[in-house]
Amino acid sequence: MHELLLYGQVPESRHEQLLKILAGVAAMQPRHVVERHLVYKPQREPEEPGAHLRRGGTQNVGVKFKQVGQKDLYFTQLVQRLSVEDFNKSETNQPGLVIADGESAPESKWTFEFQDVPQPVNENHGVLDRMTHSTEVLSGNVHEYMAQIGNQFVSEYYQDGHLFVHDNIVLLLHRVLAEPAPATTQSTPKERLPSFDSLKPLDSQGTYVLEAKIRLHDRDRKGANEKDAKGTDVMSKGVEELRRFKNQMKGCVDLTTPDRLLLDTRVKYKPKTLAQPARPGQVVR
């Protein structure tokens, strides 16, 4: 699956105003969305860039071979759908924080999500394009599952916002919330939810982000009545729909394509720090 994306920033002072505008544009009332995001990364560390080129060679110089490239490692997420009421329940009545218990996909509260690095922006399109994959988790301990397939917990945060659907565009006006910095680093997800009021915006100014997104199940599929050289593929239709919405929202919110590397989900290589060799005559303690 691919996603076409545009983003815009909205100051906290204009949040209520924009909610009313989006409700009018989409002809629907906003749907409150609260999510808990658990971030994971592979337990093994990424290789040093270019390391696969230094693994020796072959003396059979007459044989040509294709060099196998280095594989990237990615951060992934588990997303839990919540409500504000879930935060205010007693400890015994809170939803299972890392337990999935849905009998079908619509009932599932947990989703595994992978998002690739967006492709370089095509100047003719003017939108971000990235590959994504999501799977509903129906049962079991989701944290134990992630550990068993070779992932380790990194951090968690919350997302609070309102959702609209306008034609094929999913609109999410939201901001990221987090607990105050903990005294110790977490190695596993928290066993109970904090109070909702204790969560603070990650952005100190309380800025909201408007995400406009179209999901394409087959971005290269051609239309049934293709008549010209440009074609009427699904990708072009999605891009055109986002551009029309961008023009419609001019003067209200500026929708742009941020630097794609701000959405880079690859795990970065960190060189190991080696002890400096002792200088002649230096006493090593």
ROKOLPA-898305 format. One line per field, with one value per residue (C-alpha): residue number from 1; x, z, y; residue in three letters. Coordinates in nm, 4 decimals. Example, Ala and Ser with C-alpha at 12.3 -4.5 7.8 and 13.67 -1.06 7.14 Angstrom:
i = c(1; 2) .
u = c(1.2300; 1.3670) .
w = c(0.7800; 0.7140) .
v = c(-0.4500; -0.1060) .
aa = c(ALA; SER) .
***
This chain:
i = c(1; 2; 3; 4; 5; 6; 7; 8; 9; 10; 11; 12; 13; 14; 15; 16; 17; 18; 19; 20; 21; 22; 23; 24; 25; 26; 27; 28; 29; 30; 31; 32; 33; 34; 35; 36; 37; 38; 39; 40; 41; 42; 43; 44; 45; 46; 47; 48; 49; 50; 51; 52; 53; 54; 55; 56; 57; 58; 59; 60; 61; 62; 63; 64; 65; 66; 67; 68; 69; 70; 71; 72; 73; 74; 75; 76; 77; 78; 79; 80; 81; 82; 83; 84; 85; 86; 87; 88; 89; 90; 91; 92; 93; 94; 95; 96; 97; 98; 99; 100; 101; 102; 103; 104; 105; 106; 107; 108; 109; 110; 111; 112; 113; 114; 115; 116; 117; 118; 119; 120; 121; 122; 123; 124; 125; 126; 127; 128; 129; 130; 131; 132; 133; 134; 135; 136; 137; 138; 139; 140; 141; 142; 143; 144; 145; 146; 147; 148; 149; 150; 151; 152; 153; 154; 155; 156; 157; 158; 159; 160; 161; 162; 163; 164; 165; 166; 167; 168; 169; 170; 171; 172; 173; 174; 175; 176; 177; 178; 179; 180; 181; 182; 183; 184; 185; 186; 187; 188; 189; 190; 191; 192; 193; 194; 195; 196; 197; 198; 199; 200; 201; 202; 203; 204; 205; 206; 207; 208; 209; 210; 211; 212; 213; 214; 215; 216; 217; 218; 219; 220; 221; 222; 223; 224; 225; 226; 227; 228; 229; 230; 231; 232; 233; 234; 235; 236; 237; 238; 239; 240; 241; 242; 243; 244; 245; 246; 247; 248; 249; 250; 251; 252; 253; 254; 255; 256; 257; 258; 259; 260; 261; 262; 263; 264; 265; 266; 267; 268; 269; 270; 271; 272; 273; 274; 275; 276; 277; 278; 279; 280; 281; 282; 283; 284; 285) .
u = c(0.0000; 0.1150; 0.0199; 0.0088; 0.0587; 0.0454; 0.1046; 0.0220; 0.0884; -0.1892; -0.1317; -0.3276; -0.5232; -0.6794; -0.7563; -1.1288; -1.1737; -1.0119; -1.2219; -1.5365; -1.3974; -1.3027; -1.6444; -1.8025; -1.5667; -1.6077; -1.9787; -1.9338; -1.8734; -1.5160; -1.4434; -1.2167; -0.9166; -0.6750; -0.3902; -0.1010; 0.2113; 0.4781; 0.8025; 1.0320; 1.3577; 1.5457; 1.7637; 2.0627; 2.2463; 2.2676; 2.5911; 2.8364; 2.7559; 2.9644; 3.0650; 2.9296; 3.1877; 3.4804; 3.4080; 3.6918; 3.6826; 3.7444; 4.0557; 3.8431; 3.8594; 3.7152; 3.3744; 3.1311; 2.8881; 2.6247; 2.7160; 2.4449; 2.3563; 2.3308; 1.9862; 1.8339; 1.6742; 1.3579; 1.1672; 0.8154; 0.5173; 0.2321; -0.0703; -0.3450; -0.6796; -0.8088; -1.0626; -1.0192; -1.2358; -0.9769; -0.7231; -0.9582; -1.0588; -0.9304; -0.6284; -0.8411; -1.0798; -0.8243; -0.7968; -0.5204; -0.2249; -0.0317; -0.2997; -0.4954; -0.8362; -1.0378; -1.2259; -1.2135; -1.0246; -1.2955; -1.2906; -0.9126; -0.7601; -0.4011; -0.2336; 0.1210; 0.2477; 0.5468; 0.6209; 0.8990; 1.1041; 0.9058; 1.0313; 1.1942; 0.9224; 0.8245; 0.8011; 0.5100; 0.3167; 0.4046; 0.3010; 0.4885; 0.4661; 0.5644; 0.5028; 0.3252; 0.1903; -0.0483; -0.1804; -0.4541; -0.3396; -0.6243; -0.4926; -0.1984; 0.0619; 0.1738; 0.4956; 0.6068; 0.5336; 0.7539; 1.0357; 1.0083; 1.0538; 1.3712; 1.2574; 1.3264; 1.1104; 1.2344; 0.9689; 0.5994; 0.3896; 0.0248; -0.1590; -0.4720; -0.6738; -0.9892; -1.0565; -1.2507; -1.3076; -1.3457; -1.4062; -1.0941; -0.8876; -0.8441; -0.7856; -0.6310; -0.5864; -0.3720; -0.0775; 0.1642; 0.1399; 0.3928; 0.4404; 0.6939; 1.0450; 1.0788; 1.3593; 1.4719; 1.4697; 1.1862; 1.2778; 0.9151; 0.5786; 0.4065; 0.1722; -0.1009; -0.2133; -0.1290; -0.4043; -0.4957; -0.4422; -0.0824; 0.0105; 0.1790; 0.2175; 0.5550; 0.5666; 0.6071; 0.3759; 0.0969; 0.0961; -0.1361; -0.0571; -0.3088; -0.2326; -0.4105; -0.3700; -0.4878; -0.4169; -0.3535; -0.3835; -0.2394; -0.0645; 0.0229; -0.3222; -0.4556; -0.8085; -1.0584; -1.1010; -0.7433; -0.7454; -0.4209; -0.0488; -0.0549; -0.2953; -0.5496; -0.3677; -0.4705; -0.1565; -0.2389; -0.5982; -0.4866; -0.2303; -0.4866; -0.7407; -0.4866; -0.3848; -0.7482; -0.7911; -0.4684; -0.6028; -0.9388; -0.7684; -0.5546; -0.5799; -0.6830; -0.3873; -0.0760; -0.0380; 0.3170; 0.5576; 0.8143; 1.1663; 1.1162; 1.4082; 1.2090; 0.9936; 1.2928; 1.2159; 1.5539; 1.7696; 2.0901; 2.4344; 2.6212; 2.9983; 3.1398; 3.3611; 3.7080; 3.9474; 4.2306; 4.5706; 4.8107; 5.0877; 5.4505; 5.5299; 5.1607; 5.0465; 4.7137; 4.5079) .
w = c(0.0000; -0.0722; 0.0928; -0.0666; 0.1971; 0.2622; 0.5984; 0.7526; 1.0917; 1.2901; 1.6041; 1.9128; 1.9019; 1.5663; 1.6537; 1.7233; 1.4189; 1.1867; 1.3331; 1.2295; 0.8820; 0.8237; 0.9484; 0.6823; 0.4048; 0.4852; 0.5740; 0.8920; 1.2605; 1.3814; 1.5286; 1.8333; 1.7957; 2.0758; 2.0089; 2.2015; 1.9932; 2.1013; 1.9063; 1.8390; 1.6584; 1.5633; 1.8391; 1.6070; 1.5216; 1.1642; 0.9740; 0.9047; 0.5689; 0.2974; 0.5164; 0.2607; 0.0111; 0.2385; 0.3007; 0.0952; -0.2699; -0.5099; -0.7010; -0.9916; -1.1554; -1.4821; -1.3238; -1.2995; -1.0104; -0.8745; -0.5416; -0.2848; -0.1224; 0.2439; 0.3966; 0.6002; 0.9395; 1.0323; 1.3351; 1.3536; 1.5763; 1.7590; 1.7742; 2.0356; 1.9831; 2.3045; 2.4385; 2.6992; 2.9328; 2.9224; 3.0948; 3.3798; 3.4634; 3.7760; 3.7373; 3.7473; 3.4788; 3.2328; 2.8938; 2.8621; 2.7860; 2.5809; 2.5293; 2.2042; 2.2481; 1.9348; 1.7641; 1.4238; 1.2559; 1.3230; 1.6946; 1.7236; 1.9315; 1.8200; 1.4819; 1.3684; 1.1407; 0.9093; 0.7198; 0.4640; 0.3922; 0.1556; -0.2005; -0.3341; -0.4122; -0.7783; -0.8687; -1.1025; -0.8212; -0.5169; -0.2610; -0.0482; -0.1525; 0.0797; 0.1097; 0.4233; 0.5711; 0.8604; 1.0157; 1.2772; 1.5840; 1.7107; 2.0150; 2.2468; 2.4212; 2.1532; 2.3314; 2.3733; 2.0064; 1.8997; 2.1237; 1.9855; 1.6266; 1.7187; 1.8208; 2.1300; 2.2861; 2.2381; 2.3635; 2.3683; 2.3044; 2.2534; 1.9689; 2.0286; 1.7401; 1.5279; 1.2102; 0.8969; 0.5640; 0.2570; -0.0593; -0.0736; 0.1629; 0.5289; 0.7342; 1.0797; 1.2874; 1.5778; 1.8067; 1.9875; 2.3664; 2.6053; 2.9754; 3.1566; 3.1148; 3.3322; 3.5864; 3.4348; 3.0819; 3.0015; 2.8733; 2.8349; 2.7771; 3.0845; 3.2668; 3.3140; 3.1469; 3.3005; 3.3643; 3.0442; 3.2043; 3.2902; 2.9214; 2.7727; 2.4074; 2.2672; 2.0973; 2.3653; 2.1749; 2.1539; 1.7723; 1.5836; 1.2584; 0.9791; 0.7821; 0.4483; 0.3275; 0.0417; 0.0548; -0.2701; -0.2737; -0.6267; -0.7272; -1.0804; -1.1839; -1.4984; -1.5411; -1.7559; -2.0044; -2.0624; -2.3703; -2.3770; -2.3299; -1.9765; -1.8656; -1.5868; -1.3293; -0.9669; -0.8623; -1.0839; -0.9627; -0.6005; -0.6572; -0.8368; -0.5560; -0.2931; -0.4997; -0.5325; -0.1556; -0.1029; -0.3224; -0.1448; 0.1926; 0.0801; 0.3248; 0.5994; 0.6315; 0.4167; 0.3116; 0.2065; 0.1672; 0.4510; 0.3986; 0.3445; 0.5755; 0.8674; 0.8216; 0.7891; 0.9779; 0.9232; 1.2216; 1.2020; 1.2350; 1.5458; 1.5367; 1.8424; 2.0599; 2.0952; 2.3791; 2.2731; 2.2736; 2.5444; 2.4363; 2.5041; 2.8688; 2.9624; 3.2676; 3.2104; 3.5259) .
v = c(0.0000; 0.3559; 0.6838; 1.0282; 1.2987; 1.6719; 1.8415; 2.1770; 2.3381; 2.5038; 2.7163; 2.6160; 2.9429; 2.8419; 2.4797; 2.5220; 2.7452; 2.4908; 2.2080; 2.3969; 2.4690; 2.1043; 1.9922; 2.2120; 2.0995; 1.7292; 1.7614; 1.5582; 1.6091; 1.5510; 1.2072; 1.2195; 0.9881; 0.8969; 0.6540; 0.5073; 0.4420; 0.1922; 0.2325; -0.0648; -0.1257; -0.4447; -0.5896; -0.6155; -0.2952; -0.1642; -0.2158; 0.0614; 0.2257; 0.0607; -0.2348; -0.4840; -0.3545; -0.4453; -0.8126; -0.9468; -1.0348; -1.3165; -1.4154; -1.5305; -1.1889; -1.3151; -1.3815; -1.0913; -1.0878; -0.8546; -0.6977; -0.7538; -0.4219; -0.3454; -0.3921; -0.1094; -0.1670; 0.0208; 0.1433; -0.0013; 0.0758; -0.0884; 0.1426; 0.1028; 0.2766; 0.4328; 0.6807; 0.9536; 0.7442; 0.4629; 0.6908; 0.7698; 0.4141; 0.2450; 0.0203; -0.2941; -0.1646; -0.0302; -0.2035; -0.4641; -0.2411; -0.4943; -0.7596; -0.7861; -0.9494; -0.8667; -1.1499; -0.9764; -0.6914; -0.4251; -0.5149; -0.5143; -0.2352; -0.2988; -0.2454; -0.3194; -0.0405; -0.0093; 0.3116; 0.3401; 0.6520; 0.8778; 0.8861; 1.2056; 1.4590; 1.4728; 1.8429; 1.7684; 1.6008; 1.8123; 1.5478; 1.2947; 0.9310; 0.6460; 0.2751; 0.1594; -0.1619; -0.2216; -0.5426; -0.5777; -0.7741; -0.9907; -1.1754; -1.2302; -1.0181; -0.7734; -0.6750; -1.0362; -1.0973; -0.8039; -0.9313; -1.2838; -1.1654; -0.9748; -0.6258; -0.4198; -0.1493; 0.2090; 0.4518; 0.5339; 0.8423; 0.9380; 1.1064; 1.3165; 1.4523; 1.4631; 1.2678; 1.3668; 1.1940; 1.4164; 1.2120; 0.9900; 1.2068; 1.1165; 1.4332; 1.4135; 1.7297; 1.6159; 1.6699; 1.4384; 1.4059; 1.2557; 1.2041; 1.4253; 1.2870; 0.9738; 0.9450; 0.6130; 0.4757; 0.2372; -0.1086; -0.2239; -0.0519; 0.0887; -0.1457; 0.1149; 0.4341; 0.7715; 1.0233; 1.2049; 1.5461; 1.4558; 1.4253; 1.7312; 1.8377; 1.7399; 2.0807; 2.3465; 2.5838; 2.3240; 2.3392; 2.1033; 1.9228; 1.8691; 1.5538; 1.5037; 1.1465; 0.9259; 0.5524; 0.3661; -0.0118; -0.0315; 0.2896; 0.1685; 0.0409; 0.2072; 0.3332; 0.1490; 0.4352; 0.5455; 0.7712; 0.9685; 0.9168; 1.0522; 0.7812; 0.7938; 0.5826; 0.5786; 0.7666; 1.0675; 1.0772; 1.0751; 1.3499; 1.5664; 1.5223; 1.6298; 1.9312; 2.0408; 2.0145; 2.2134; 2.4937; 2.4780; 2.5328; 2.8282; 3.1153; 2.8752; 2.6385; 2.6073; 2.2426; 2.1526; 1.8609; 1.8649; 1.7341; 1.3615; 1.2793; 1.4229; 1.1120; 0.8766; 0.5539; 0.3864; 0.2956; 0.5001; 0.3455; 0.4656; 0.4095; 0.2409; 0.4588; 0.3104; 0.3897; 0.6169; 0.4411; 0.5569; 0.7905; 0.6927; 0.7568; 0.7982; 0.6047; 0.4265; 0.4046) .
aa = c(MET; HIS; GLU; LEU; LEU; LEU; TYR; GLY; GLN; VAL; PRO; GLU; SER; ARG; HIS; GLU; GLN; LEU; LEU; LYS; ILE; LEU; ALA; GLY; VAL; ALA; ALA; MET; GLN; PRO; ARG; HIS; VAL; VAL; GLU; ARG; HIS; LEU; VAL; TYR; LYS; PRO; GLN; ARG; GLU; PRO; GLU; GLU; PRO; GLY; ALA; HIS; LEU; ARG; ARG; GLY; GLY; THR; GLN; ASN; VAL; GLY; VAL; LYS; PHE; LYS; GLN; VAL; GLY; GLN; LYS; ASP; LEU; TYR; PHE; THR; GLN; LEU; VAL; GLN; ARG; LEU; SER; VAL; GLU; ASP; PHE; ASN; LYS; SER; GLU; THR; ASN; GLN; PRO; GLY; LEU; VAL; ILE; ALA; ASP; GLY; GLU; SER; ALA; PRO; GLU; SER; LYS; TRP; THR; PHE; GLU; PHE; GLN; ASP; VAL; PRO; GLN; PRO; VAL; ASN; GLU; ASN; HIS; GLY; VAL; LEU; ASP; ARG; MET; THR; HIS; SER; THR; GLU; VAL; LEU; SER; GLY; ASN; VAL; HIS; GLU; TYR; MET; ALA; GLN; ILE; GLY; ASN; GLN; PHE; VAL; SER; GLU; TYR; TYR; GLN; ASP; GLY; HIS; LEU; PHE; VAL; HIS; ASP; ASN; ILE; VAL; LEU; LEU; LEU; HIS; ARG; VAL; LEU; ALA; GLU; PRO; ALA; PRO; ALA; THR; THR; GLN; SER; THR; PRO; LYS; GLU; ARG; LEU; PRO; SER; PHE; ASP; SER; LEU; LYS; PRO; LEU; ASP; SER; GLN; GLY; THR; TYR; VAL; LEU; GLU; ALA; LYS; ILE; ARG; LEU; HIS; ASP; ARG; ASP; ARG; LYS; GLY; ALA; ASN; GLU; LYS; ASP; ALA; LYS; GLY; THR; ASP; VAL; MET; SER; LYS; GLY; VAL; GLU; GLU; LEU; ARG; ARG; PHE; LYS; ASN; GLN; MET; LYS; GLY; CYS; VAL; ASP; LEU; THR; THR; PRO; ASP; ARG; LEU; LEU; LEU; ASP; THR; ARG; VAL; LYS; TYR; LYS; PRO; LYS; THR; LEU; ALA; GLN; PRO; ALA; ARG; PRO; GLY; GLN; VAL; VAL; ARG) .
***
